[in-house]
Amino acid sequence: MTSNVPAIELRGLHKSFGDNEVLKGVDLKVRSRDVVCVIGASGSGKSTLLRCVNRLEDPTDGQVLIDGIDITHPDCDLDLVRQRIGMVFQQFNLFPHLKVIDNVTLAQRRVLGRSADEAREVAMARLERVGLAEKASSFPAQLSGGQQQRVAIARALAMDPEMMLFDEATSALDPELVGEVLDVMRTLASEGMTMLVVTHEMGFARRVADQVVFMDQGVICEQGPPDQVLESPSTPRLQQFLKQVLEH
């Protein structure tokens, strides 16, 4: 990968569900090692955009490029490219009948073909990274929501991704548990992980993002450095959105 090729590039991205056009020609570049936070009201297309990045949703039109590879091309080895991309969802999606360690080793063994011993060694290292090595033998139901989300992050990191997608990773958490997940995300950012983050945590976006993208009704209305977008919004729609968020 050369430095002038974006880690993620969206070109003219459209996505419709029936007659509902959710994305209306989105262009976006995320440079390697950058953190880009996507903000906007519910229904603005943020999560759909993120899901198109790793083809959980198939775009209606346009291109998605990962390290210059067009993953919307029919000849693309999508599974191979997906191995570069970790994703953390709003819901933790842990297997409730499996212990934490088994949740973190399962995809390593099945997708990457790692031995049980190697997968376990990697899993313990990633659990240590998110501060949960001592919970390896616990079941998800024995953990708090924040701990479960940190396990989900460890599971994604165990696949050694080059970039991470976060879809409202803290929105299902009680307020007092949000900080522990954001701390892990901040650490990843400081270590140079490329991150595309859909979030309503304005403080996180202000402190960690290299770029903030504001979406409204399926298009990008504003984007730029956090100081510019969050402190000096130029469009009435973003001014209104920030006012509502800060009042809330």
Phi and psi restraints in degrees (value plus and minus 20) as a CYANA .aco file:
   2 THR   PHI    -113.8   -73.8
   2 THR   PSI     132.8   172.8
   3 SER   PHI     -87.3   -47.3
   3 SER   PSI     -43.1    -3.1
   4 ASN   PHI    -107.1   -67.1
   4 ASN   PSI     -22.4    17.6
   5 VAL   PHI    -113.7   -73.7
   5 VAL   PSI     102.6   142.6
   6 PRO   PHI     -80.0   -40.0
   6 PRO   PSI     126.2   166.2
   7 ALA   PHI     -83.7   -43.7
   7 ALA   PSI     -61.5   -21.5
   8 ILE   PHI    -152.2  -112.2
   8 ILE   PSI     112.6   152.6
   9 GLU   PHI    -158.4  -118.4
   9 GLU   PSI     108.4   148.4
  10 LEU   PHI    -130.0   -90.0
  10 LEU   PSI     111.0   151.0
  11 ARG   PHI    -145.0  -105.0
  11 ARG   PSI      93.2   133.2
  12 GLY   PHI      35.0    75.0
  12 GLY   PSI      22.6    62.6
  13 LEU   PHI     -95.4   -55.4
  13 LEU   PSI     103.4   143.4
  14 HIS   PHI    -140.9  -100.9
  14 HIS   PSI     123.7   163.7
  15 LYS   PHI    -166.3  -126.3
  15 LYS   PSI     104.3   144.3
  16 SER   PHI    -141.1  -101.1
  16 SER   PSI     124.7   164.7
  17 PHE   PHI    -134.6   -94.6
  17 PHE   PSI      79.8   119.8
  18 GLY   PHI      44.2    84.2
  18 GLY   PSI    -146.2  -106.2
  19 ASP   PHI    -106.6   -66.6
  19 ASP   PSI     -23.8    16.2
  20 ASN   PHI    -111.9   -71.9
  20 ASN   PSI      87.1   127.1
  21 GLU   PHI    -106.8   -66.8
  21 GLU   PSI      87.9   127.9
  22 VAL   PHI    -108.6   -68.6
  22 VAL   PSI     -59.0   -19.0
  23 LEU   PHI    -137.2   -97.2
  23 LEU   PSI     111.4   151.4
  24 LYS   PHI    -143.2  -103.2
  24 LYS   PSI      35.3    75.3
  25 GLY   PHI      68.4   108.4
  25 GLY   PSI      40.5    80.5
  26 VAL   PHI    -109.7   -69.7
  26 VAL   PSI     109.6   149.6
  27 ASP   PHI    -134.6   -94.6
  27 ASP   PSI     109.1   149.1
  28 LEU   PHI    -175.9  -135.9
  28 LEU   PSI     120.1   160.1
  29 LYS   PHI    -145.1  -105.1
  29 LYS   PSI     115.4   155.4
  30 VAL   PHI    -140.3  -100.3
  30 VAL   PSI      96.6   136.6
  31 ARG   PHI     -96.7   -56.7
  31 ARG   PSI     133.4   173.4
  32 SER   PHI     -76.9   -36.9
  32 SER   PSI     114.8   154.8
  33 ARG   PHI      56.9    96.9
  33 ARG   PSI     -18.3    21.7
  34 ASP   PHI    -108.1   -68.1
  34 ASP   PSI     136.0   176.0
  35 VAL   PHI    -132.8   -92.8
  35 VAL   PSI      99.8   139.8
  36 VAL   PHI    -135.8   -95.8
  36 VAL   PSI     101.4   141.4
  37 CYS   PHI    -122.4   -82.4
  37 CYS   PSI     111.2   151.2
  38 VAL   PHI    -127.0   -87.0
  38 VAL   PSI     101.7   141.7
  39 ILE   PHI    -140.9  -100.9
  39 ILE   PSI     144.7   184.7
  40 GLY   PHI     132.0   172.0
  40 GLY   PSI     145.7   185.7
  41 ALA   PHI     -90.4   -50.4
  41 ALA   PSI     143.1   183.1
  42 SER   PHI     -78.0   -38.0
  42 SER   PSI     117.8   157.8
  43 GLY   PHI      66.2   106.2
  43 GLY   PSI     -14.8    25.2
  44 SER   PHI    -103.1   -63.1
  44 SER   PSI     -29.4    10.6
  45 GLY   PHI      86.2   126.2
  45 GLY   PSI     -15.6    24.4
  46 LYS   PHI     -80.6   -40.6
  46 LYS   PSI     -73.3   -33.3
  47 SER   PHI     -87.9   -47.9
  47 SER   PSI     -56.2   -16.2
  48 THR   PHI     -83.2   -43.2
  48 THR   PSI     -60.6   -20.6
  49 LEU   PHI     -77.7   -37.7
  49 LEU   PSI     -67.9   -27.9
  50 LEU   PHI     -82.7   -42.7
  50 LEU   PSI     -61.2   -21.2
  51 ARG   PHI     -89.5   -49.5
  51 ARG   PSI     -45.3    -5.3
  52 CYS   PHI     -93.3   -53.3
  52 CYS   PSI     -46.8    -6.8
  53 VAL   PHI     -82.4   -42.4
  53 VAL   PSI     -56.0   -16.0
  54 ASN   PHI    -132.9   -92.9
  54 ASN   PSI       0.2    40.2
  55 ARG   PHI      44.1    84.1
  55 ARG   PSI       6.3    46.3
  56 LEU   PHI     -84.9   -44.9
  56 LEU   PSI     -49.4    -9.4
  57 GLU   PHI    -138.8   -98.8
  57 GLU   PSI     116.2   156.2
  58 ASP   PHI    -105.2   -65.2
  58 ASP   PSI     103.4   143.4
  59 PRO   PHI     -78.7   -38.7
  59 PRO   PSI     126.5   166.5
  60 THR   PHI     -94.6   -54.6
  60 THR   PSI     -54.1   -14.1
  61 ASP   PHI    -178.4  -138.4
  61 ASP   PSI     140.7   180.7
  62 GLY   PHI      78.3   118.3
  62 GLY   PSI    -197.6  -157.6
  63 GLN   PHI    -147.6  -107.6
  63 GLN   PSI     128.1   168.1
  64 VAL   PHI    -142.5  -102.5
  64 VAL   PSI     100.1   140.1
  65 LEU   PHI    -134.4   -94.4
  65 LEU   PSI     110.9   150.9
  66 ILE   PHI    -134.0   -94.0
  66 ILE   PSI      94.8   134.8
  67 ASP   PHI      31.0    71.0
  67 ASP   PSI      18.6    58.6
  68 GLY   PHI      65.6   105.6
  68 GLY   PSI     -25.3    14.7
  69 ILE   PHI    -112.2   -72.2
  69 ILE   PSI     104.0   144.0
  70 ASP   PHI     -98.6   -58.6
  70 ASP   PSI      82.5   122.5
  71 ILE   PHI    -102.1   -62.1
  71 ILE   PSI     -22.1    17.9
  72 THR   PHI    -110.6   -70.6
  72 THR   PSI     -25.6    14.4
  73 HIS   PHI     -94.4   -54.4
  73 HIS   PSI     116.8   156.8
  74 PRO   PHI     -80.9   -40.9
  74 PRO   PSI     -43.4    -3.4
  75 ASP   PHI    -107.9   -67.9
  75 ASP   PSI     -21.9    18.1
  76 CYS   PHI     -90.4   -50.4
  76 CYS   PSI     116.8   156.8
  77 ASP   PHI    -102.0   -62.0
  77 ASP   PSI      68.6   108.6
  78 LEU   PHI     -82.7   -42.7
  78 LEU   PSI     -60.4   -20.4
  79 ASP   PHI     -81.7   -41.7
  79 ASP   PSI     -57.6   -17.6
  80 LEU   PHI     -86.7   -46.7
  80 LEU   PSI     -64.0   -24.0
  81 VAL   PHI     -87.3   -47.3
  81 VAL   PSI     -58.4   -18.4
  82 ARG   PHI     -80.2   -40.2
  82 ARG   PSI     -46.0    -6.0
  83 GLN   PHI     -84.9   -44.9
  83 GLN   PSI     -38.3     1.7
  84 ARG   PHI    -102.0   -62.0
  84 ARG   PSI     -33.2     6.8
  85 ILE   PHI    -137.1   -97.1
  85 ILE   PSI      98.3   138.3
  86 GLY   PHI    -114.7   -74.7
  86 GLY   PSI     126.2   166.2
  87 MET   PHI    -155.5  -115.5
  87 MET   PSI     116.4   156.4
  88 VAL   PHI    -142.3  -102.3
  88 VAL   PSI     107.0   147.0
  89 PHE   PHI    -119.6   -79.6
  89 PHE   PSI     151.6   191.6
  90 GLN   PHI     -81.8   -41.8
  90 GLN   PSI     -67.1   -27.1
  91 GLN   PHI    -108.7   -68.7
  91 GLN   PSI     127.8   167.8
  92 PHE   PHI     -94.9   -54.9
  92 PHE   PSI     -49.2    -9.2
  93 ASN   PHI      37.1    77.1
  93 ASN   PSI      14.3    54.3
  94 LEU   PHI    -103.9   -63.9
  94 LEU   PSI     130.2   170.2
  95 PHE   PHI     -97.4   -57.4
  95 PHE   PSI      95.4   135.4
  96 PRO   PHI     -86.4   -46.4
  96 PRO   PSI     -44.7    -4.7
  97 HIS   PHI    -108.5   -68.5
  97 HIS   PSI     -22.3    17.7
  98 LEU   PHI    -129.1   -89.1
  98 LEU   PSI     123.0   163.0
  99 LYS   PHI     -85.2   -45.2
  99 LYS   PSI     142.7   182.7
 100 VAL   PHI     -73.1   -33.1
 100 VAL   PSI     -68.6   -28.6
 101 ILE   PHI     -79.5   -39.5
 101 ILE   PSI     -57.2   -17.2
 102 ASP   PHI     -94.3   -54.3
 102 ASP   PSI     -53.0   -13.0
 103 ASN   PHI     -80.5   -40.5
 103 ASN   PSI     -55.7   -15.7
 104 VAL   PHI    -106.1   -66.1
 104 VAL   PSI     -40.2    -0.2
 105 THR   PHI    -114.4   -74.4
 105 THR   PSI     -41.3    -1.3
 106 LEU   PHI     -76.7   -36.7
 106 LEU   PSI     -74.9   -34.9
 107 ALA   PHI     -87.9   -47.9
 107 ALA   PSI     -53.0   -13.0
 108 GLN   PHI     -77.0   -37.0
 108 GLN   PSI     -65.2   -25.2
 109 ARG   PHI     -93.0   -53.0
 109 ARG   PSI     -62.6   -22.6
 110 ARG   PHI    -100.2   -60.2
 110 ARG   PSI     -56.3   -16.3
 111 VAL   PHI    -114.1   -74.1
 111 VAL   PSI     -65.8   -25.8
 112 LEU   PHI    -111.9   -71.9
 112 LEU   PSI     -32.4     7.6
 113 GLY   PHI      53.8    93.8
 113 GLY   PSI       2.7    42.7
 114 ARG   PHI     -93.0   -53.0
 114 ARG   PSI     129.6   169.6
 115 SER   PHI     -88.4   -48.4
 115 SER   PSI     141.9   181.9
 116 ALA   PHI     -78.8   -38.8
 116 ALA   PSI     -60.6   -20.6
 117 ASP   PHI     -87.3   -47.3
 117 ASP   PSI     -64.1   -24.1
 118 GLU   PHI     -85.6   -45.6
 118 GLU   PSI     -63.4   -23.4
 119 ALA   PHI     -81.3   -41.3
 119 ALA   PSI     -59.6   -19.6
 120 ARG   PHI     -87.0   -47.0
 120 ARG   PSI     -60.6   -20.6
 121 GLU   PHI     -82.6   -42.6
 121 GLU   PSI     -64.5   -24.5
 122 VAL   PHI     -85.0   -45.0
 122 VAL   PSI     -62.9   -22.9
 123 ALA   PHI     -80.6   -40.6
 123 ALA   PSI     -64.0   -24.0
 124 MET   PHI     -85.1   -45.1
 124 MET   PSI     -56.9   -16.9
 125 ALA   PHI     -85.6   -45.6
 125 ALA   PSI     -60.8   -20.8
 126 ARG   PHI     -91.9   -51.9
 126 ARG   PSI     -57.3   -17.3
 127 LEU   PHI     -84.4   -44.4
 127 LEU   PSI     -57.9   -17.9
 128 GLU   PHI     -81.4   -41.4
 128 GLU   PSI     -59.8   -19.8
 129 ARG   PHI     -82.6   -42.6
 129 ARG   PSI     -54.0   -14.0
 130 VAL   PHI    -118.5   -78.5
 130 VAL   PSI     -10.4    29.6
 131 GLY   PHI      57.6    97.6
 131 GLY   PSI       9.0    49.0
 132 LEU   PHI    -152.8  -112.8
 132 LEU   PSI       4.0    44.0
 133 ALA   PHI     -78.7   -38.7
 133 ALA   PSI     -52.1   -12.1
 134 GLU   PHI     -94.3   -54.3
 134 GLU   PSI     -28.9    11.1
 135 LYS   PHI    -120.5   -80.5
 135 LYS   PSI      -7.5    32.5
 136 ALA   PHI     -78.3   -38.3
 136 ALA   PSI     -53.2   -13.2
 137 SER   PHI    -115.1   -75.1
 137 SER   PSI     -15.8    24.2
 138 SER   PHI    -103.3   -63.3
 138 SER   PSI     139.5   179.5
 139 PHE   PHI    -115.3   -75.3
 139 PHE   PSI     132.9   172.9
 140 PRO   PHI     -70.8   -30.8
 140 PRO   PSI     -58.5   -18.5
 141 ALA   PHI     -85.2   -45.2
 141 ALA   PSI     -36.8     3.2
 142 GLN   PHI    -107.9   -67.9
 142 GLN   PSI     -19.8    20.2
 143 LEU   PHI    -130.2   -90.2
 143 LEU   PSI     135.8   175.8
 144 SER   PHI     -91.7   -51.7
 144 SER   PSI     146.8   186.8
 145 GLY   PHI     -79.0   -39.0
 145 GLY   PSI     -61.5   -21.5
 146 GLY   PHI     -83.7   -43.7
 146 GLY   PSI     -59.8   -19.8
 147 GLN   PHI     -86.5   -46.5
 147 GLN   PSI     -60.2   -20.2
 148 GLN   PHI     -82.3   -42.3
 148 GLN   PSI     -59.6   -19.6
 149 GLN   PHI     -88.5   -48.5
 149 GLN   PSI     -55.0   -15.0
 150 ARG   PHI     -87.3   -47.3
 150 ARG   PSI     -54.8   -14.8
 151 VAL   PHI     -83.3   -43.3
 151 VAL   PSI     -61.2   -21.2
 152 ALA   PHI     -81.5   -41.5
 152 ALA   PSI     -57.9   -17.9
 153 ILE   PHI     -86.7   -46.7
 153 ILE   PSI     -63.3   -23.3
 154 ALA   PHI     -80.4   -40.4
 154 ALA   PSI     -59.8   -19.8
 155 ARG   PHI     -81.7   -41.7
 155 ARG   PSI     -63.2   -23.2
 156 ALA   PHI     -85.4   -45.4
 156 ALA   PSI     -62.1   -22.1
 157 LEU   PHI     -87.6   -47.6
 157 LEU   PSI     -47.1    -7.1
 158 ALA   PHI     -84.3   -44.3
 158 ALA   PSI     -39.0     1.0
 159 MET   PHI    -106.6   -66.6
 159 MET   PSI     -15.2    24.8
 160 ASP   PHI      34.0    74.0
 160 ASP   PSI      32.6    72.6
 161 PRO   PHI     -92.3   -52.3
 161 PRO   PSI     136.2   176.2
 162 GLU   PHI    -108.7   -68.7
 162 GLU   PSI     -38.1     1.9
 163 MET   PHI    -169.3  -129.3
 163 MET   PSI     136.1   176.1
 164 MET   PHI    -146.5  -106.5
 164 MET   PSI     117.4   157.4
 165 LEU   PHI    -130.1   -90.1
 165 LEU   PSI     110.6   150.6
 166 PHE   PHI    -141.8  -101.8
 166 PHE   PSI      99.3   139.3
 167 ASP   PHI    -127.0   -87.0
 167 ASP   PSI      74.6   114.6
 168 GLU   PHI      29.0    69.0
 168 GLU   PSI      32.3    72.3
 169 ALA   PHI     -85.0   -45.0
 169 ALA   PSI     -36.0     4.0
 170 THR   PHI    -131.7   -91.7
 170 THR   PSI     -21.7    18.3
 171 SER   PHI     -93.9   -53.9
 171 SER   PSI     -37.3     2.7
 172 ALA   PHI    -113.1   -73.1
 172 ALA   PSI     -15.7    24.3
 173 LEU   PHI    -119.0   -79.0
 173 LEU   PSI     129.4   169.4
 174 ASP   PHI     -82.9   -42.9
 174 ASP   PSI     127.7   167.7
 175 PRO   PHI     -73.8   -33.8
 175 PRO   PSI     -56.9   -16.9
 176 GLU   PHI     -93.1   -53.1
 176 GLU   PSI     -30.9     9.1
 177 LEU   PHI    -120.1   -80.1
 177 LEU   PSI     -29.2    10.8
 178 VAL   PHI     -82.6   -42.6
 178 VAL   PSI     -61.0   -21.0
 179 GLY   PHI     -78.9   -38.9
 179 GLY   PSI     -58.0   -18.0
 180 GLU   PHI     -88.4   -48.4
 180 GLU   PSI     -52.2   -12.2
 181 VAL   PHI     -95.0   -55.0
 181 VAL   PSI     -62.9   -22.9
 182 LEU   PHI     -82.6   -42.6
 182 LEU   PSI     -53.3   -13.3
 183 ASP   PHI     -81.4   -41.4
 183 ASP   PSI     -62.6   -22.6
 184 VAL   PHI     -83.8   -43.8
 184 VAL   PSI     -62.6   -22.6
 185 MET   PHI     -85.1   -45.1
 185 MET   PSI     -58.9   -18.9
 186 ARG   PHI     -82.8   -42.8
 186 ARG   PSI     -60.5   -20.5
 187 THR   PHI     -83.6   -43.6
 187 THR   PSI     -64.0   -24.0
 188 LEU   PHI     -79.1   -39.1
 188 LEU   PSI     -63.3   -23.3
 189 ALA   PHI     -81.5   -41.5
 189 ALA   PSI     -62.3   -22.3
 190 SER   PHI     -87.2   -47.2
 190 SER   PSI     -44.3    -4.3
 191 GLU   PHI    -106.4   -66.4
 191 GLU   PSI     -21.7    18.3
 192 GLY   PHI      74.3   114.3
 192 GLY   PSI      -3.5    36.5
 193 MET   PHI     -91.4   -51.4
 193 MET   PSI     111.0   151.0
 194 THR   PHI     -89.0   -49.0
 194 THR   PSI     107.5   147.5
 195 MET   PHI    -158.4  -118.4
 195 MET   PSI     112.8   152.8
 196 LEU   PHI    -136.3   -96.3
 196 LEU   PSI      95.2   135.2
 197 VAL   PHI    -143.4  -103.4
 197 VAL   PSI      94.9   134.9
 198 VAL   PHI    -106.5   -66.5
 198 VAL   PSI     101.4   141.4
 199 THR   PHI    -172.1  -132.1
 199 THR   PSI     135.1   175.1
 200 HIS   PHI    -130.9   -90.9
 200 HIS   PSI     -11.1    28.9
 201 GLU   PHI    -107.1   -67.1
 201 GLU   PSI      73.2   113.2
 202 MET   PHI     -86.0   -46.0
 202 MET   PSI     -53.4   -13.4
 203 GLY   PHI     -83.8   -43.8
 203 GLY   PSI     -61.8   -21.8
 204 PHE   PHI     -82.8   -42.8
 204 PHE   PSI     -66.7   -26.7
 205 ALA   PHI     -80.2   -40.2
 205 ALA   PSI     -61.0   -21.0
 206 ARG   PHI     -85.2   -45.2
 206 ARG   PSI     -59.7   -19.7
 207 ARG   PHI    -108.1   -68.1
 207 ARG   PSI     -49.2    -9.2
 208 VAL   PHI    -130.8   -90.8
 208 VAL   PSI     -52.3   -12.3
 209 ALA   PHI     -90.2   -50.2
 209 ALA   PSI     124.3   164.3
 210 ASP   PHI    -104.3   -64.3
 210 ASP   PSI     -55.1   -15.1
 211 GLN   PHI    -156.4  -116.4
 211 GLN   PSI     123.7   163.7
 212 VAL   PHI    -137.5   -97.5
 212 VAL   PSI     112.6   152.6
 213 VAL   PHI    -136.0   -96.0
 213 VAL   PSI     105.5   145.5
 214 PHE   PHI    -124.6   -84.6
 214 PHE   PSI      99.9   139.9
 215 MET   PHI    -126.7   -86.7
 215 MET   PSI     125.1   165.1
 216 ASP   PHI    -170.1  -130.1
 216 ASP   PSI     105.7   145.7
 217 GLN   PHI      32.4    72.4
 217 GLN   PSI      23.4    63.4
 218 GLY   PHI      63.6   103.6
 218 GLY   PSI     -14.0    26.0
 219 VAL   PHI    -151.5  -111.5
 219 VAL   PSI     139.7   179.7
 220 ILE   PHI    -106.3   -66.3
 220 ILE   PSI      97.1   137.1
 221 CYS   PHI    -108.2   -68.2
 221 CYS   PSI     -58.8   -18.8
 222 GLU   PHI    -167.1  -127.1
 222 GLU   PSI     128.1   168.1
 223 GLN   PHI    -174.9  -134.9
 223 GLN   PSI     130.6   170.6
 224 GLY   PHI     144.5   184.5
 224 GLY   PSI    -191.1  -151.1
 225 PRO   PHI     -81.1   -41.1
 225 PRO   PSI     132.1   172.1
 226 PRO   PHI     -73.5   -33.5
 226 PRO   PSI     -61.8   -21.8
 227 ASP   PHI     -79.7   -39.7
 227 ASP   PSI     -60.6   -20.6
 228 GLN   PHI     -90.1   -50.1
 228 GLN   PSI     -69.4   -29.4
 229 VAL   PHI     -93.9   -53.9
 229 VAL   PSI     -62.6   -22.6
 230 LEU   PHI    -108.4   -68.4
 230 LEU   PSI     -47.8    -7.8
 231 GLU   PHI    -119.3   -79.3
 231 GLU   PSI     -47.5    -7.5
 232 SER   PHI    -154.1  -114.1
 232 SER   PSI      39.7    79.7
 233 PRO   PHI     -82.6   -42.6
 233 PRO   PSI     118.4   158.4
 234 SER   PHI    -118.6   -78.6
 234 SER   PSI     -38.2     1.8
 235 THR   PHI    -124.8   -84.8
 235 THR   PSI     124.4   164.4
 236 PRO   PHI     -77.3   -37.3
 236 PRO   PSI     -53.7   -13.7
 237 ARG   PHI     -85.5   -45.5
 237 ARG   PSI     -63.1   -23.1
 238 LEU   PHI     -89.4   -49.4
 238 LEU   PSI     -58.5   -18.5
 239 GLN   PHI     -78.4   -38.4
 239 GLN   PSI     -63.1   -23.1
 240 GLN   PHI     -85.3   -45.3
 240 GLN   PSI     -63.8   -23.8
 241 PHE   PHI     -81.4   -41.4
 241 PHE   PSI     -67.3   -27.3
 242 LEU   PHI     -84.4   -44.4
 242 LEU   PSI     -58.1   -18.1
 243 LYS   PHI     -81.1   -41.1
 243 LYS   PSI     -64.6   -24.6
 244 GLN   PHI     -85.5   -45.5
 244 GLN   PSI     -62.7   -22.7
 245 VAL   PHI     -84.6   -44.6
 245 VAL   PSI     -64.0   -24.0
 246 LEU   PHI     -90.4   -50.4
 246 LEU   PSI     -53.5   -13.5
 247 GLU   PHI     -89.4   -49.4
 247 GLU   PSI     -53.2   -13.2
